[in-house]
């Protein structure tokens, strides 16, 4: 069952959240039928995340991973095995491309491929200038703001 969410009331009282609302709308439109390859997303700490993808039958040479701004793209291209005749094919081995939308300031720390599991470690690193900071409140009289007279050019008579 699909429900369309109306975010217009939130636009009246929020500023700068357009990207988040667009991501929510895109997630509600995403097709859920594409469930291969299976994967887990784990929160490993306050700012640490891990993606684990089950890629049975793939080798490390057949996998590629790129990060483009806030998008992590994992793709696999299986080498063709045209010389084999399968009587039953139960192991999925087609090409795939899986996209993960990353929040701002999330970067890939490391990636490893062991025993058919691709593990991608991610970390959210908030820049110093964006972290909360204490602002000193002074007591006493406020300093007066200096007002400067802007002098115009004098015209010769």
N, C-alpha and C positions, 0 to 999 in steps of 0.2 A: 504494500500500500504506500503510495507516494503522497506526501502532503507538501503543498507549496507554502513556504513561510514568507510572510510579509514583514520586511525589516523597516518599512517606511516610518513607523513611529519612533524607532531608535535613531534614525537619521536626524530627527528634530533635536535630540538632546546629546548627541555625540559628535565629536569632530575628529577626523583623521582615521576613522575605523572602516573606511570604504573597502580597503583591501581584505579585511577580515570578513566583512559581510559578503563580499564577492566569493571568497573561499568557501564560506558556508553554503552559499547557493550552488557553487560548482560541485561541492561534495554531495549535495542532495540530488543533483542531476547525474552523478557518476553511475555507470553501469556496475551492478554487483555481480554480474555473471562471469566476469574475468577474475577467477580466483586462482589461477595458476601463474607462476609457482607460489606455493603456500609460503607465508612469512609471519613472523611475530615482531611486534614492536614492544620493547621493554623499557620502562623508566628505571635506570640503574642508579640514579641519585637525583639530587635536587636539580642539577643542570646537565645530567648525563643520560643519554639514551642509547639504545642498541636496536638495530634491525637484524634479524636472523632469517635468512631465506634458505629453504630446502631446495637444492638444485642437483638432485640425483642424476647421474649420468653425464653431467657437464664437467669439463676440465677447466682449469684456471685460464687457459689460452682462449677459451670460447666465451669468456665473460668480459664485459666492459662496464665501467662505472664512471659517470661524469657528474659534476655539480655545476649547474648554471644558475647563478644568483640564488634564488630560494627554491630550486628544484634539484632533487637528486634523481638521476636516471640510471637504473641498472638494466642492462640488456644482455641477452645471450643469443649466440648464433651457433647452432649445432652443426658440426661438420656432417656432410651428407654421407650416408651409408647405402648407396644405391646397389652395391654388389650383394647385399644381404636380402634374403627373402624371409620375412617374418610370418610365422604361423599365428602368432598372437602378439599384439603390441599393447602392453599395459603400462609401460613406463613412458610418461610424456617426455618428448624429446624435441619439440618444435622450438622455433625461435620465440623470444619474448622480449618485452620491454615494460618494465615496471617503473612508475614515476611516484616519487614521494615529495609532497609539498613541505618545505622546511620553513620554520618560523624565522623571523629576523634574528641575526646573530648566531645562528646554529651552523656549525661547520663540521665536516667529517674529520675525525681524529685519526682513525685507522680502519683498515679493512683486511680481513683474512678469510681464506678458503680452506677448510679442513673437513675431510670426510663428507663431502657433499653439502656442507653448510657454509654459506657465505655470511660472515658476521661483519657488520658495519657499526663502528662506534662513533657516536655524535656527541658534541658538547655545545651547550649554549654559553657564549661568552659575551656578557653585556659590557660594552665599553665603559671606561671610568666616568666619562662625562655624562653617561645616561643613568648611572647608579644614583640612588637617593643620597642626598648630602644634607648636612645640618647647616642651617643658615643662622648666623648670629643676629640676635635682636638687640640693638643698642638702647640704652636708657638715656634720658636727658633730652636736650634740644636737638632737633634735626638740623643738619647743616643746610644752609640756604643754597639753593641752586644758583649758580652764576648765570647771569643773563648778559650776553654780549651783544653789542650793537653792531649790526652788519652795516659797514659803510659802503655806500655806493660810489661810483666814479663821479667825480665832479666834472661838469662840462664847462669848457671855456666859453666866455661870452663874446 
